[in-house]
């Protein structure tokens, strides 16, 4: 048996190299993760070492069918096209496109090769995985998990699959995925407000449910921690928002201060100084526009005694949420709060944003009831939530 070792940034890339060198009959003999450290151990690079082998068997040459062509064929075809084209002397002037001046049969051959290459490029990049893994990978994609995370999980699944040497269950695949995501979340703070700072500043665009979320947080502080709380609202653009906050404050027997400018804000801070916690309800604006963020910074004093939380709705598009987060990158955002979990069937966006921006999670909300519909999770809770719906369907 001929054996060869491969090192690649992902299992998918290693498989491409193996198939290119050893063909479709190659067998995976061993695989492992290789971690190298740089810059005094602060930066880690992860790669995959795969040992493959095959028994060389002489076969009569046959013409391959289109369906049997391997996934790496587009690259080979592209190289062949370049080689053929470069071997033909090009005229100094090309009056009607790049193909002008080439023999008709050569033009047709190149066109046919390009057509085959384009058709084969439409194949899934993960077509080399067993069908049972593809089903699980499709589930991750349905949950709108980011492609980079899906690739990492897919590589881990393939390594587990090859080590087992047999069919693996959905629960086993779920366990592999949970372990991978748990490692990604490991260094992120996932907990509620710290109660170490006096001012709780809640930021976010319009329509995400900031005021209701503040009421839920404040109610928990009063009922569970026996804290004296007060409210400041800068949302003077909507009368309904002020009245809503006053209603919640009355139920908690807490004072409310309405702020229109920086002077009002300073006076409100003094009036509420005797409170244990002061919740600041900022105006809901289109924070994709920089000017609204600058207005906010000129109004609120972002001091060491303030914790800021960014509220985002899970019903929004991830790209829109990313543009909002980018606008707040110069502010010290402690953690995210995700709302409207009960209005969506996919929560991959939650994981994507936390991992991409290295931000923890304080709460997620799953309804309008105050103070019930708010959860202070940990990483295990989040992972159970991610897989819960599909697990329930498969166990029924």
C-alpha positions as CSV (number, residue, x, y, z in Angstrom):
1,X,0.0,0.0,0.0
2,X,1.2,3.5,-0.9
3,X,0.8,6.0,2.0
4,X,1.2,9.7,2.1
5,X,0.8,12.4,4.8
6,X,-1.1,15.7,4.0
7,X,-1.3,18.9,6.0
8,X,-4.1,21.4,5.2
9,X,-6.1,24.2,6.9
10,X,-9.3,22.1,6.8
11,X,-10.4,18.5,6.2
12,X,-12.1,19.6,3.0
13,X,-8.8,20.9,1.6
14,X,-7.0,17.8,2.7
15,X,-9.5,15.6,0.9
16,X,-9.0,17.6,-2.3
17,X,-5.3,17.0,-2.1
18,X,-5.7,13.3,-1.4
19,X,-8.1,12.8,-4.3
20,X,-5.9,14.8,-6.7
21,X,-2.9,12.6,-5.7
22,X,-4.3,9.2,-4.9
23,X,-7.7,9.1,-6.6
24,X,-11.2,8.1,-5.5
25,X,-10.0,4.8,-4.1
26,X,-7.8,6.3,-1.4
27,X,-8.4,5.3,2.2
28,X,-8.1,7.7,5.3
29,X,-5.8,5.9,7.7
30,X,-5.4,8.5,10.4
31,X,-6.2,12.2,11.1
32,X,-5.5,14.7,13.8
33,X,-5.5,18.4,14.7
34,X,-2.2,20.1,14.7
35,X,-1.9,23.4,16.7
36,X,1.1,25.7,16.4
37,X,1.7,28.7,18.5
38,X,3.2,32.0,17.5
39,X,4.2,35.2,19.2
40,X,4.9,33.8,22.6
41,X,2.0,31.5,22.5
42,X,-0.6,34.2,22.1
43,X,-1.6,33.3,18.5
44,X,-2.6,29.8,17.6
45,X,-2.8,28.3,14.1
46,X,-4.9,25.1,13.7
47,X,-4.3,22.7,10.8
48,X,-5.2,19.1,10.0
49,X,-2.8,16.2,9.4
50,X,-4.3,13.4,7.5
51,X,-2.6,10.1,6.5
52,X,-4.1,8.4,3.4
53,X,-3.2,5.3,1.4
54,X,-4.2,3.2,-1.5
55,X,-3.5,-0.1,-3.2
56,X,-2.3,0.4,-6.7
57,X,-4.3,-1.7,-9.1
58,X,-3.7,-1.6,-12.9
59,X,-6.9,-0.8,-14.8
60,X,-7.7,-0.6,-18.4
61,X,-8.1,3.0,-19.5
62,X,-11.7,4.1,-19.8
63,X,-13.4,7.3,-20.7
64,X,-14.9,8.8,-17.5
65,X,-18.5,9.8,-17.5
66,X,-19.4,13.3,-16.5
67,X,-21.2,12.1,-13.3
68,X,-18.1,10.2,-12.2
69,X,-15.7,13.1,-12.5
70,X,-14.2,14.0,-9.1
71,X,-14.9,17.3,-7.3
72,X,-11.4,18.6,-8.0
73,X,-11.8,18.3,-11.8
74,X,-12.7,22.0,-12.3
75,X,-9.2,23.0,-11.2
76,X,-7.6,20.5,-13.6
77,X,-9.8,21.6,-16.5
78,X,-8.9,25.2,-15.8
79,X,-5.2,24.4,-15.9
80,X,-5.7,22.5,-19.2
81,X,-7.5,25.4,-20.7
82,X,-4.7,27.8,-19.7
83,X,-2.1,25.4,-21.1
84,X,-3.9,25.0,-24.5
85,X,-4.6,28.7,-24.8
86,X,-1.0,29.7,-24.0
87,X,0.4,27.2,-26.6
88,X,-1.3,29.1,-29.4
89,X,0.4,32.2,-30.7
90,X,-2.0,35.1,-30.2
91,X,-2.3,37.7,-33.0
92,X,-1.2,41.3,-32.2
93,X,-4.7,42.6,-32.8
94,X,-7.8,40.8,-31.6
95,X,-10.7,42.4,-33.5
96,X,-13.6,40.4,-32.1
97,X,-12.9,39.0,-28.7
98,X,-10.1,36.9,-27.2
99,X,-11.1,33.9,-29.4
100,X,-10.5,35.7,-32.7
101,X,-7.6,34.3,-34.7
102,X,-7.8,30.8,-33.1
103,X,-8.8,27.8,-35.1
104,X,-12.5,27.0,-35.0
105,X,-12.0,23.5,-33.6
106,X,-9.8,24.9,-30.8
107,X,-12.3,27.6,-29.9
108,X,-15.0,24.9,-29.7
109,X,-12.8,22.7,-27.5
110,X,-12.1,25.5,-25.1
111,X,-15.8,26.5,-24.9
112,X,-16.7,22.9,-24.1
113,X,-14.1,22.6,-21.4
114,X,-15.3,25.9,-19.8
115,X,-18.9,24.7,-19.9
116,X,-18.0,21.4,-18.1
117,X,-15.9,23.3,-15.6
118,X,-18.7,25.8,-14.8
119,X,-21.2,22.9,-14.4
120,X,-19.0,21.0,-12.0
121,X,-18.2,24.1,-10.0
122,X,-21.9,24.2,-9.0
123,X,-21.4,21.0,-7.0
124,X,-21.4,21.4,-3.2
125,X,-17.9,22.0,-1.7
126,X,-18.8,19.4,0.8
127,X,-19.9,16.7,-1.6
128,X,-17.2,14.4,-0.3
129,X,-18.9,14.0,3.1
130,X,-21.2,11.0,3.8
131,X,-24.9,11.7,3.4
132,X,-25.6,11.5,7.1
133,X,-23.1,14.3,7.8
134,X,-24.6,16.4,5.0
135,X,-28.0,16.2,6.6
136,X,-26.6,17.5,9.9
137,X,-24.7,20.2,8.0
138,X,-27.9,21.3,6.3
139,X,-29.5,21.7,9.7
140,X,-26.7,24.0,10.9
141,X,-27.2,26.1,7.8
142,X,-31.0,26.2,8.4
143,X,-30.2,27.6,11.8
144,X,-28.2,30.4,10.0
145,X,-24.9,29.5,11.6
146,X,-22.0,31.2,9.9
147,X,-20.2,29.3,7.1
148,X,-16.8,29.6,9.0
149,X,-18.3,27.9,12.0
150,X,-20.1,25.3,9.8
151,X,-16.7,24.5,8.1
152,X,-15.1,24.0,11.5
153,X,-17.9,21.7,12.8
154,X,-17.8,19.8,9.5
155,X,-14.1,19.1,9.8
156,X,-14.6,17.9,13.4
157,X,-17.5,15.7,12.3
158,X,-15.5,14.1,9.5
159,X,-12.6,13.4,11.8
160,X,-15.0,11.8,14.3
161,X,-16.6,9.8,11.5
162,X,-13.4,8.4,10.2
163,X,-12.2,7.4,13.7
164,X,-15.5,5.6,14.4
165,X,-15.4,3.7,11.2
166,X,-19.1,3.2,11.3
167,X,-22.4,5.1,10.9
168,X,-22.8,7.7,13.6
169,X,-26.1,8.9,15.2
170,X,-27.6,12.3,15.2
171,X,-27.0,12.6,18.9
172,X,-23.3,11.9,18.3
173,X,-23.1,14.6,15.6
174,X,-24.9,17.0,17.9
175,X,-22.3,16.3,20.7
176,X,-19.4,17.0,18.3
177,X,-21.0,20.3,17.3
178,X,-21.8,21.3,20.8
179,X,-18.2,20.6,21.9
180,X,-16.9,22.8,19.0
181,X,-19.2,25.7,19.8
182,X,-18.6,25.4,23.5
183,X,-14.9,26.0,22.8
184,X,-15.7,29.0,20.7
185,X,-17.8,30.5,23.5
186,X,-15.4,29.6,26.3
187,X,-13.8,33.0,26.8
188,X,-17.0,35.0,26.3
189,X,-18.8,36.3,29.4
190,X,-22.4,34.9,29.5
191,X,-24.2,36.3,32.5
192,X,-26.6,39.1,33.5
193,X,-25.8,42.5,34.8
194,X,-22.9,42.5,37.3
195,X,-24.5,44.7,40.0
196,X,-21.0,46.1,40.4
197,X,-21.7,49.4,38.6
198,X,-24.5,51.8,39.3
199,X,-25.6,52.8,35.8
200,X,-27.1,50.3,33.4
201,X,-27.1,51.9,29.9
202,X,-29.3,50.1,27.3
203,X,-28.6,50.9,23.7
204,X,-30.2,49.7,20.4
205,X,-32.1,50.6,17.3
206,X,-35.8,51.4,17.2
207,X,-38.3,48.5,17.4
208,X,-36.1,46.0,19.3
209,X,-38.0,46.2,22.6
210,X,-35.5,48.2,24.7
211,X,-38.1,49.6,27.1
212,X,-39.7,46.3,27.8
213,X,-36.3,44.7,28.3
214,X,-35.3,47.4,30.7
215,X,-38.5,46.8,32.7
216,X,-37.7,43.1,32.9
217,X,-34.1,43.7,34.0
218,X,-35.2,46.2,36.6
219,X,-38.0,43.9,37.9
220,X,-35.5,41.1,38.5
221,X,-33.1,43.5,40.3
222,X,-36.0,44.6,42.6
223,X,-37.6,41.2,43.2
224,X,-34.5,38.9,43.3
225,X,-31.8,41.3,44.5
226,X,-33.9,43.7,46.6
227,X,-32.3,46.7,44.9
228,X,-33.7,50.2,44.8
229,X,-33.9,51.3,41.2
230,X,-34.6,54.4,39.2
231,X,-35.0,55.2,35.5
232,X,-33.7,57.8,33.1
233,X,-35.1,58.0,29.6
234,X,-33.6,60.0,26.7
235,X,-36.3,58.7,24.3
236,X,-38.2,62.0,24.0
237,X,-39.0,61.3,20.4
238,X,-41.9,59.0,21.2
239,X,-44.5,59.9,23.8
240,X,-45.7,56.3,24.0
241,X,-42.2,55.2,25.1
242,X,-42.2,57.6,28.0
243,X,-45.7,56.6,29.1
244,X,-44.7,52.9,28.8
245,X,-41.6,53.4,31.0
246,X,-43.7,55.4,33.6
247,X,-46.2,52.5,33.8
248,X,-43.5,49.9,34.5
249,X,-41.8,52.3,37.0
250,X,-45.1,52.8,38.9
251,X,-45.4,49.1,39.3
252,X,-41.9,48.9,40.8
253,X,-42.4,52.1,42.8
254,X,-39.4,53.6,41.1
255,X,-38.8,57.3,40.0
256,X,-38.4,58.3,36.4
257,X,-36.4,61.3,35.0
258,X,-36.9,62.5,31.5
259,X,-33.8,63.9,29.8
260,X,-33.7,66.3,26.8
261,X,-30.1,67.5,26.9
262,X,-26.7,67.0,28.7
263,X,-27.8,69.5,31.4
264,X,-30.9,67.5,32.1
265,X,-28.9,64.3,32.2
266,X,-26.5,65.7,34.9
267,X,-29.4,66.9,37.0
268,X,-31.1,63.5,36.7
269,X,-28.0,61.7,37.9
270,X,-27.9,63.9,41.0
271,X,-31.6,63.4,41.8
272,X,-31.3,59.6,41.6
273,X,-27.9,59.4,43.3
274,X,-29.4,57.6,46.3
275,X,-30.6,54.6,44.2
276,X,-28.7,51.3,44.0
277,X,-29.2,51.0,40.2
278,X,-30.2,53.5,37.6
279,X,-31.4,52.2,34.2
280,X,-30.9,54.5,31.2
281,X,-33.4,54.0,28.4
282,X,-31.9,55.6,25.3
283,X,-33.8,56.7,22.2
284,X,-34.4,54.1,19.5
285,X,-32.9,55.5,16.4
286,X,-31.5,54.3,13.1
287,X,-28.0,53.6,14.5
288,X,-26.7,52.6,11.1
289,X,-26.2,56.4,10.7
290,X,-23.2,57.8,12.5
291,X,-24.8,61.1,13.5
292,X,-27.2,59.4,15.9
293,X,-24.4,57.6,17.7
294,X,-22.5,60.9,18.0
295,X,-25.7,62.5,19.5
296,X,-25.8,59.7,22.0
297,X,-22.2,60.2,23.0
298,X,-22.7,63.9,23.6
299,X,-25.7,63.3,25.8
300,X,-24.6,60.4,28.0
301,X,-21.5,60.3,30.2
302,X,-19.8,57.0,29.4
303,X,-17.8,56.8,32.7
304,X,-16.3,53.9,34.6
305,X,-19.5,53.5,36.6
306,X,-21.6,52.6,33.6
307,X,-22.3,49.3,32.0
308,X,-23.6,49.5,28.4
309,X,-25.6,46.7,26.8
310,X,-26.5,46.6,23.1
311,X,-30.0,45.2,22.4
312,X,-30.5,43.4,19.0
313,X,-33.5,41.7,17.5
314,X,-33.1,38.1,16.3
315,X,-35.7,38.8,13.6
316,X,-33.3,41.2,11.8
317,X,-30.9,40.3,9.1
318,X,-27.3,39.6,10.3
319,X,-25.8,42.1,7.9
320,X,-28.0,44.9,9.3
321,X,-27.1,43.9,12.8
322,X,-23.4,43.9,11.9
323,X,-23.6,47.5,10.5
324,X,-25.2,48.6,13.8
325,X,-22.6,46.9,15.9
326,X,-19.8,48.6,13.8
327,X,-21.3,52.0,14.7
328,X,-20.9,51.3,18.4
329,X,-17.4,49.9,18.1
330,X,-15.9,52.9,19.9
331,X,-18.1,52.5,22.9
332,X,-17.5,50.0,25.7
333,X,-20.3,47.6,25.1
334,X,-20.3,45.0,27.9
335,X,-22.5,42.4,26.3
336,X,-25.3,41.8,23.9
337,X,-29.0,41.3,24.7
338,X,-31.0,39.5,22.0
339,X,-34.8,40.0,21.8
340,X,-37.7,38.3,20.0
341,X,-36.3,34.8,20.2
342,X,-39.9,33.6,20.3
343,X,-40.5,35.1,16.8
344,X,-37.8,33.2,14.9
345,X,-37.0,29.5,14.3
346,X,-33.2,30.1,13.8
347,X,-30.8,31.5,16.3
348,X,-27.5,30.9,14.6
349,X,-27.1,34.7,14.3
350,X,-26.7,34.9,18.1
351,X,-23.6,32.7,18.0
352,X,-22.2,34.3,14.8
353,X,-22.3,37.8,16.3
354,X,-21.0,36.8,19.8
355,X,-18.0,35.0,18.3
356,X,-17.2,37.5,15.5
357,X,-17.2,40.5,17.8
358,X,-15.9,38.7,20.9
359,X,-18.9,39.9,23.0
360,X,-20.7,38.0,25.7
361,X,-24.5,37.7,26.3
362,X,-26.4,39.2,29.2
363,X,-29.9,38.0,28.4
364,X,-32.3,36.9,25.7
365,X,-36.0,37.6,25.7
366,X,-38.7,35.3,24.4
367,X,-42.0,37.2,24.9
368,X,-43.6,40.4,26.1
369,X,-44.5,39.4,29.6
370,X,-42.8,41.4,32.4
371,X,-40.8,40.2,34.2
372,X,-41.2,36.5,33.1
373,X,-40.0,36.5,29.5
374,X,-36.3,37.1,29.9
375,X,-33.6,34.5,30.4
376,X,-30.1,34.8,31.9
377,X,-28.3,31.9,30.1
378,X,-25.0,30.1,30.2
379,X,-23.2,28.4,27.4
380,X,-24.9,25.0,28.0
381,X,-28.3,26.7,28.0
382,X,-27.6,28.3,24.7
383,X,-26.4,25.0,23.1
384,X,-29.4,23.2,24.3
385,X,-31.6,25.9,22.9
386,X,-29.8,25.7,19.5
387,X,-30.5,22.0,19.1
388,X,-33.8,21.7,21.0
389,X,-36.3,22.0,18.3
390,X,-34.7,19.6,15.9
391,X,-33.9,17.1,18.8
392,X,-37.6,17.2,19.8
393,X,-38.7,16.4,16.3
394,X,-36.3,13.4,16.0
395,X,-37.3,12.0,19.4
396,X,-41.0,12.1,18.7
